[in-house]
Amino acid sequence: MIGSRRAAWITLAVILIAVLALVVILIPWRVAPIPVGGTVPDATRDFTPAELSRAAALAARIQPTALLSLAVSLVISALLGLTSLGARIVTLAARPMGGGWVWQVILGSLALGLIGRLATLPLSAYAETVLRRYGLSTRGWGLWAADIAKSVAIGVALTALVLMVFYGSMRLAPRLWWTIAATAVAALVVVGSFLYPVLVEPAFNQFRSMPQSQLRGDLLAVAERDGVAVDDVLVADASRRTTALNAYVSGFGSTRRIVVYDTLLDSESPAVIETIVAHELGHAKSNDVVLGTAIGALGAAAAVIAGYLLVGWAPLLRRAGASSLADPRSMALVLFVLAAVGLILAPAQSLISRQIEASADVHALDLTRDPAAFIEMQRRLGIRNIAALEPNQLYYWVFASHPSTVERIATARDWAQVNRASPP
């Protein structure tokens, strides 16, 4: 056991060093040169007082709701994981099926997942009413409920699958189970990333190939000029749920495709659409999905090994009502620790995401050579999506996955100055 634990510590250290190396070497920390006297982000330069007021009013309603929902989720998770309540729920959930460990994992993860989701459901309903009031949501309550049910079902199924690997490996190889579980969970992350576009996305949207048209040809030509192979150009029926505008490049390898919201097609010019797609092609060109998948797979493996090293943390396991980590009644504790670690790592994850998005912005400018279209695109997205144009800095630092709209506009003006283009 001592040798196995020492090997686990060494393996964990190697994985964490590998993740750090990927982040330091492959994340674009220096995105683009900034000219002397670079552009200072200024929302009042590109947006009217009415637009700024509307964006601030929406943020003042949505952001506190999101924070409260996060707090409720964490408190519920702590209550279940740091007391014997979670263990009792797992036991009771599996009792009708005989109480075996397999049913404890399947039905226990279902019960814990439902409890957590039901606790935040009123806040989700309130957020939906706010989005409707601001014209962003077009869903009826039936579709809203169906979307909630689908997301819960997918989340619970994935959680149960990972936990089945986690606890099953302990029974298969009690001393070296962490090697099996870490490898299997990392493989699941890779497979899931590959299959997500063809299995999960269709659960929420219907997709159709964009008919032969000038725009379709132009988007494929942009991708070809960029050296990015795409399988198809699809249109998503996003208007069933939202008025927001978006496009993205999904998947990698043989599942990569350009996806355009129908709301975008119905309201924006081809130049704006091409600029959005050029940004998304930047992610594909830089293999951001592959990089994210690699980091995610290594992170998942590290989480499993760290879980193994908790075996000696007997007082905490007893407090959670579990006899050992191999006892599925430790499930609520495991889920709480993962949630807490995720929150702690949120600022770092957000920073990395913002750097990647900023790099994709510069890629779009390099590809289109049209900073005016880029700025118009950001203005249109900011207005239609009612983006936080003057974001709360603490909220932005912890949770924002993209640079703010005004930062992205400033980037385009800096790019124009460096490349001696007409400053928009």
KAWOZI-V666179 format. One record per run of one state. SS is the DSSP state (h for helix, s for strand, l for the rest). FROM is the first residue (numbers start at 1). TO is the last residue. If there is no record, write none. Layout:
# KAWOZI-V666179
ss=SS from=FROM to=TO
ss=SS from=FROM to=TO
This chain:
# KAWOZI-V666179
ss=l from=1 to=1
ss=h from=2 to=26
ss=l from=27 to=42
ss=h from=43 to=46
ss=l from=47 to=48
ss=h from=49 to=81
ss=l from=82 to=84
ss=h from=85 to=95
ss=l from=96 to=100
ss=h from=101 to=133
ss=l from=134 to=136
ss=s from=137 to=137
ss=l from=138 to=140
ss=h from=141 to=172
ss=l from=173 to=176
ss=h from=177 to=199
ss=l from=200 to=200
ss=h from=201 to=203
ss=l from=204 to=206
ss=s from=207 to=209
ss=l from=210 to=213
ss=h from=214 to=226
ss=l from=227 to=232
ss=s from=233 to=236
ss=l from=237 to=237
ss=h from=238 to=240
ss=l from=241 to=241
ss=s from=242 to=242
ss=l from=243 to=246
ss=s from=247 to=250
ss=l from=251 to=252
ss=h from=253 to=255
ss=l from=256 to=256
ss=s from=257 to=261
ss=h from=262 to=267
ss=l from=268 to=269
ss=h from=270 to=285
ss=l from=286 to=287
ss=h from=288 to=312
ss=l from=313 to=313
ss=h from=314 to=319
ss=l from=320 to=327
ss=h from=328 to=368
ss=l from=369 to=370
ss=h from=371 to=384
ss=l from=385 to=392
ss=h from=393 to=399
ss=l from=400 to=404
ss=h from=405 to=418
ss=l from=419 to=424
